[in-house]
Amino acid sequence: MIPTVCSSVFEAEYAALFLTGRAITNARLILHDLGHKQKATNIICDNSCAVGIANDTVKQRRSKAIDMRYHWIRDQVRQGKLTITWAEGAANLADYLTKAHPVHHFVTLRRTYVYTPKPLTIKPCARATRIAKRINLAP
């Protein structure tokens, strides 16, 4: 949960990058202390403006409106500890939980997150059968 009120989608994504980076940093420090040298950790984001601000490729005019602690993510990128890359929403696994996708995308990715055994003896409706045939799930 983001502890500040965000006025734009960019600001919310940038804050999410900050929270993710903070969580990753703890894991990186623990692994380093255990003797496992760490390369830069890659974080994938689907907001090109947030990625641009984090990588210093985009200059935002109203950056004073952003809580200054979120710019910590830029410092981590500059130090080479994190890399922030852009990926479209369909390729971003986190979007499964937060965005509305077509049924076939939802059904396909659901198997990534949740164990879904083959259907039992319940007869599926006609629409579900057509969708399953389209994405090669039907027998």
Secondary structure, 3 states (H helix, E strand, C coil): CCCCCCCCHHHHHHHHHHHHHHHHHHHHHHHHHCCCCCCCEEEEECCHHHHHHHCCCCCCCCHHHCCHHHHHHHHHHHCCCEEEEECCHHHCCCHHHHCCCCHHHHHHHHHHHCCCCCCCCCCCCHHHHHHHHHCCCCC
